[in-house]
Amino acid sequence: MTDTVIDVRRLPPPERHAQIFAAFQALTPGQAIELHNDHDPRPLHGQFLAQWPNQFDWAYVEAGPDLWRVRIQRKAAGKSCCGCCGG
């Protein structure tokens, strides 16, 4: 399976995160997007942690200085468990 590449370098900064979030939400578990950016998208990672905790994997493929490539993969939804049964 080939990852969908989202190159946000050509988009105006106010439009970038919305496009990335929409692409991530369209993924099924196991699918991934590869983000291409002109800077380290560390703030975006923080937004993913806040919005989708434990629902994605984040891996740097290339770390600058001119091109940053990050693979963001949707994980399978975890089951909700209170922990009382040991499960």
N, C-alpha and C positions, 0 to 999 in steps of 0.2 A: 504494500500500500504506500502510495506517495503522499507526503505531507503537503498541505496547501500552503503556499508561500504568500505571506502578506508583507509587501515592501511598503512601509509607511514613510519612507524618506521623501516620497513625492507628494505626500498629503500635507495640507496645512496642519500644524500642531493641534489646533482645537478639535480636529476630526479623527485623529489617530486612535485614541483609546476607545472611542465608540465603535470603530470598525474592528478593532482587535477583539473587544468583548463580544460583539455580534458573531464574529467568526468562531470564537471559542464556544459560545452557547449553541451553535449549530452542530458542534461535534458530537458524535456518539462515543461511548467509552472505548478507549483504545486508539481513537483517531487523534491526530495532532496537527498543529499549525507550526510553521516556521516563520518567525518574525524577523524581518530585516529592518534595522534601525541605524541611525547615524550617531547614536550615543548609547551608553549603558542604560537599559530600561529598568533599572532598579526600582524607581518609584512605581512603575507598573506592576512589578512583582509584589510589592506591598499591597496594592489594590486587589490583586488576585488572592492573596492570603486572606484579606478581609472579606472578600465577596464569595470566594469558593474554597474555604479551608478544607484541606485533605481531599480535594477533588481534581488536582492536577499535578503533573510533574513538570519541572522547569529545569532545562539543561542548556547551558551555553555551548553553542557549536563553534562560534568564533567571537572573540572578545576584543574588538577594536584594533587599532585606534580609529579607523575610518568606517568600518562596517562591524556591526554587532548582530550576530545571528543567534536566536534563542528558539529552542524547540519547546513548545508548550503542549503537553499531551493530557487529554481528559482521562481521568481514572474512572473505574467503575464506581458507582455509588456505593458507599459503605452502608452496612446495615446499622440501624439504631439499636443500641443495647444499653440497658441500665447497669450491666455488670454483675448483677446479683446471682445469675445462674452460672457464672464463670465462662460465658460464651462471648 
